[in-house]
Amino acid sequence: MYKITGAGLALSVLLLGQTACAAPATDLNAIVKAVMEDQYGKQYDAKHACWTFTHTTEQGDDLTYCMQPGKPELVDTAKGKQLFVYAANAYDIHDDNRYSYGQTDPGLLGAFQVSIDAKGEWTFVAMDSAMEFGSNGYCGCNKAGFVKLSHQGDYGWLFVSGSAIQGKVVADYSIVMSRQGGFVDVSRIPQTKASAQDVTYELKVAERAGPGLFPLTVTKTRAKAKVEDITVNFDPKKYAYQLPAGK
């Protein structure tokens, strides 16, 4: 279940031999710090308030990122208290060349779900320390909003990432949620397409009664005028939300 990365190896091996890690139930900051050290090592950059982390991108480039935790979210579920926290790389550090990026370099998101018992002991439920999004070292995930996705304890983060290609903006929504001990992006919904620069899509989760993941309400506009509202149900076969053909 554990994903071991980089300098977090020693602590992760230790965790594998234990049933949980002790921390006060109310001290979420202590848990977040422990999660960050486990996944990114004891490489804290005090000057920039983030953890230094080297990641090999999907293109095969070794890039250095400075990972900063977002706001931790504690929720009660049928399986007990669950803590969700993400980490996004700092993209605006200008006094350290290690954190400089080219146009094709992605930003980085870390996503973590932790279970906390009545004694304040915690264990990982799901983790992924290095999910690539965006360009120019910016993932857009520092603006991620925490969203409830079902009545069965499914939660995730919603954000937009993209790039500029030959003067055209391309941007997509991401909904990152846990699955089988890791995290996946279940959104295939664009915000702006390269082929239709005057068309935008606005997305929100539409909570409803019943089992399964909630549908999305996607509002399509053209030249800032509303065209239609589209209900997008989750497709379990594709494990994704996707616009109907022609929309």
Secondary structure, DSSP 8 states (H G I E B T S, - for coil): -----GGGHHHHHHHHTSS-EE--TT-HHHHHHHHHHHHH-S-EETTTTEEEEEEE-TTS-EEEEEEEE---EEEEETTEEEEEEEEEE-----S-GGG---TT--EEEEEEEEEE-TTSEEEEEEEEEEEEESBTTB-SGGG-EEEE--SSS-EEEEEEEEEEETTEEEEEEEEEEEETTEEEE-B--EEEBTTBTTEEEEEEE---SSSS---EEEEEEETTEEEEEEEE--BTTTTBB---TT-
